[in-house]
Amino acid sequence: MKKIIIKRLLAMILVLFGVTIIVFFLSHVIPGDPARMMAGQRASQDTLISIRKQLGLDKPLIVQYFIYMKGLLSGNLGISIRTQQPVVSDLATYFPATLELVLYAFLIALIVGIPLGVLTSLKQNTLTDYLGRIFCIGGVSIPAFWGGIILILIFYSKLNLLPSSGRLSLGVVFNTKITGLITIDSLLTGNFAVFKDALRHLILPAIVLSYAQLATITRQVRSSMIEVLNEEYIKTARANGIKEKFLIVSYALRNALVPTITVVGLSLGGLLGGAVVTETVFNWPGMGKYVVDSIAFLDFQSIMGFTIVVVIGYVLINLVVDILYMLLNPQTRG
């Protein structure tokens, strides 16, 4: 098992290296001039040359890449062209908001996806199953930005039940920082008014972000449950008079969740990367919104920093999933 983990880690290093190459060169071939964005349209040519030299943009692209990788290996993600702050500091500021949104979306995906998958498997080829399939098709088909806009129109513009943007309402001040997650920090400090307000702001973006992953988890659980329920040991247990509820929970669901772990892990990684669109639609002050603003400003350093954080998170989640899968299914260790 140790050898397998070491192989996974080496493979992840290669993946990270490959991603840095692709993203770095793609971000630098985008038409535009960051120096012009910084200096303004009326800046003189001498000013532009000075800024390009300061940013290292006057060097060949391959040289710029090696300079960036040298800084990256020492933990330096560079200076943001847009904010003039270290990218590490910027990402540390925006990361808690993204993490909070992703965790709530992941929670929704699990709480709804697993029971719905079990229900549709037990009601196979009935109206409940058909409705569940339609719901899942919507999850993988509806774009996040479209779903977000529709929910804003319904619950904010029409019904005025839920807020449409931000983490807190205007006038609500909460400066206590323990974990950076407002809902948790407000509970830790006993500030239930802030907790309620923060939770209301989370509902719509968390639902939109979770929908696609929720649909994927539901479909996986359904197919796994149907396969397990047709196994001989399930039929034997049922014939021996074991109660149906106990049979489903203790035998069928437990075994059906083993192959589902991979999908759940990938879903968590997908939520981290998919937060970009959701945060933009709901004006959520997280890393996704930060990188979108950076793209508009041709801020290469910020784009690279965000990408690297997401890739590292994704590959680490995959490693944890692989380890859990090997622990639950020893046959995969060979």
N, C-alpha and C positions, 0 to 999 in steps of 0.2 A: 504493500500500500504506500509505503514511503517513496518507493521508486516511481510509482504512478504519479504521486503528488509532485515530485521533482520534475518529472517530464511535463506535467501540466504547467508548472511555473516557468520552465524554459520556453514552452510554446507561447505562454502569455507575454514573455519578454519580446519574442519575435513579432507577435501580433501588435504590441504597443509600438515597436520600432517601425513596422510597416504602416501603421496608421499615421504616425508622425510624418513620414515621408509623403504619403498621399495628401493629407490635409495641408501640410506646409506648402507644397508646390501648387495645389489647387487654389489655396487662398491667395497666393502671390500672383496668379495669372488672371485674377479678376480685374476687369478694366477699372481704372481709377488711380488716383495718386493720393496716398495718405498724407504726404507733405502738404499738398494743396488743401486737403480737408482741415489740417491743423492751422495753416497760415491764412486761409481765406482766399477768395477769388482774386483779390487785388494785390496779393503779395508779389514782391519783385522776384526775378529769377535768382538773384543772389540769396535771398531768404530761403527759397525752395531748395537750392543746392545745399545750404547750411543745414536745413532740417533733415534732408535726405542723408547727409553725412552723419548727423547726430544719431539718426535711427538705424544707420548701417545699411540703408537702402541703395547706396551707391556701389556696393560690392556685388560681385556675381552671386546668383541665386544659390549655387551650391555652397559658396563660402558662408552666406547668411544662414544656411541650414546647419552647417557644422558649428557655427558660433552659437546658434540656438540650442543645439543638442548638448554642447559643452555646459551651457548654463543650466539646462534641464537636469543633467546628471548631478549637478550640485544643488538642486532644489529651487533654482531660479527660473521662473516662468516669464521673466522680462517685465518691462514697464508698459502699461496700457497707453496707447496713443491718445485715446479719447479722454481718460480720466487723469492721466499723468501720475497714476499710482501703481505700485507693484501689483501685477495680476494676481499673485497669491493673496494679497490683502483684499482685493476686490472680490475674489471667489469666496474667501472666508466670510466676507460680509453677506453675500447673497446666498451662500450654501444652506444655512438653516431654513430659509423660507422654502427653498426647493425640497429639502429633506422632509419638512413637515407636510407639504403637499403630497409628495410621493408616498409617505407612510400612510396617510389617510386614504389615498387612492388604492393602495395595496390592501389595506384593511377592508375596504368596500369590496374589492375584487374577490377576496377570500370569503368574506361573510356571505356574499350573494352568490358567487360563482360555484362554490362547492355544494351547498344545499340545492341550488337550481340544477346542477348536473346530476345529483342523486335523484331528485324528483323526476326529471325528464327520463332518466334511465328506467325508473320504476313504472312510469306511465308511457312506455314506448308505444309509438304509433297511435297515440290518443290526441285529443285536442290540446291537452297540456303540453305534450311533447312537441306538437306542431308550433304552438305559440312560443315555446322555448327556443325552437330552431330559428323562428323569425327574429326573435330578440337577439340571438347570437349573430345572425347574418347582419343585422343592423349595426352591431358592435364592430364588426370587421369591415363594414362598408361605409359607414357615415364618417366623413372627415371630422376631426376634432374641432376645427375652427367653425364648421357649420353647426355642429351640435352645441358648441358653446354659445354662439350667437342666438340660436333658437331658445336655449334655456334662459339667456339674459332677457330676451323679448318677453318670455312668458312670466318668469318669476320676479323680474325686476321692473320691466316697463309696464306690463299689464297688471300683475297681481301685487307688485310692490311688497313681496314677502321676504326676498333675500337680496343682499347687496351684490353688485356686479363687478366690483374691482377692489384691489388692495387687500391687506391683511387685517386692518382695523378701520372702523368708521372715523370720519373726521371729528376731531374733538376728543377722541379716546386716546389717552396717553399711557404708555406702559414702557418704562425704561429699564425694568429689571431684566438682566440677562444672566441666565444660569445655563441653560442648554441652547438657547437661541430659538427654541420652538415655543411660540407664544402660548399655545394651549397648555403645554406642560408647565412652563414657567409660571403662568397665572394660577394654575392649580397648586403648585408648590408654595406660592406666596399667599394662597387663599383669596385671590382676587377673582371671584366667580363672575363678576360683571364683564371683565375683560375676556375671560374664558368663553362666555356665551357669545360675545361679539366676534371673537376670533373664529369660533366654531361655525357661526353663520356665514362668515366670509369664505370658509373652507368648503362648504357643501357643494356649490355649483362647480367650481374648478376640479374638485376631487372626483365628482361623478363623471364629468367629461373625460378626465384623464384616465379613470379606471375602466371606462366602458369597453374599450377594445380588448384589454387584458382580461376583464371579467368574462367576456364572450369566449375567449380562447380557453380559459380555465374551465368554463362550463362545458364546452364541447369535449375537452379532454377527459373530464371526470365522467361525463355521460358515456363516452365510448369505452372507457376503462371499466366502469361499473357493468355495462352490458356484457362485456367479455368475461368478467369475473362471475357474474350471476349465472352464466351458462356453463361454468366449470362443474365437474362431477362432484367435487367435495361440497359444493354449495347445495347441489341437489340431494346429496346424501344427508347433509345436516338438516335440510328441510324435511326429508322423509323421516328422520329420527325425532321429529317433533320440536325442534328448537324454535323458539319464538321468532317471528319474522323480524321484529325490530332489532332484537339482539343479533340475529343473523346478518342483517344489513350493516349494522354499525361495527360489530366486532370482527366479522369475517370479510364481508364483501368490500365495505368502504376502506377498511384498513389496508387490504391488498391493492385496491384500485388506486390508492393515493401514492403508491410507490412510483409508478411511471409518471404521475402527475407532478412530482417534485421538480422534475426538469422544466416543465412548462411554467410552474410557479416561479422558479428562479429566473428564467428568461423574462417572465412578465415583470419582475421587479427591476431588472435591467432596462427593459423597454420603457417602463414608467420614467426612469431617470432621464433617458434620452428624449422621450416623447413630451416631457414637460415644456419644451420650447414653445410649441404652438399654444398650449393651454395657458401658459403664463403670459403670452403676448395678448391673447384674447381677453383675459381677465385682468390684465395689467398687474399681474402678480409679481412682486419685487424679488424674484429669484434669479438663479443663474441663467435660465432660459431667456428671460426678458433682457438680461444683461448682455448675452451673446447676440441677440437680435439687434440691439442698439449698436453693438460693436461691429456687426456685419455692415450695417448702414454707414458706419464711419470708417470702414476698411481697416479696422483695428486688428491686425494680424495676430499680435501677441495674445489678445484676449480670446480670439477664436481658437487658437491653439491650446491655450490654457484650459478652456471649457472642454474641448474635445478630449484632452488627456485625462481630465478628472472623470469624465463620463466613461471613457474606455477602461480606466483603472477600476472604477466601480463595477463595470460590466464583467470584466474578466475575474475579479475577485468573487463576485456573486456566482459565476460559473464554477469557480474552484470549490466554493462551499457546497454547491449543488452536487458536483461530482463526488465530493467526500461523503455527503449524506447518502447519495445513491449507493455508493460502495458499502457503506455501513448497513444500509437496509437490505441490499441485495448483494451478498458476498460473491455471487457468480460473476459479477462484472469486474472483479479484481484480477481475473486471469488474463 
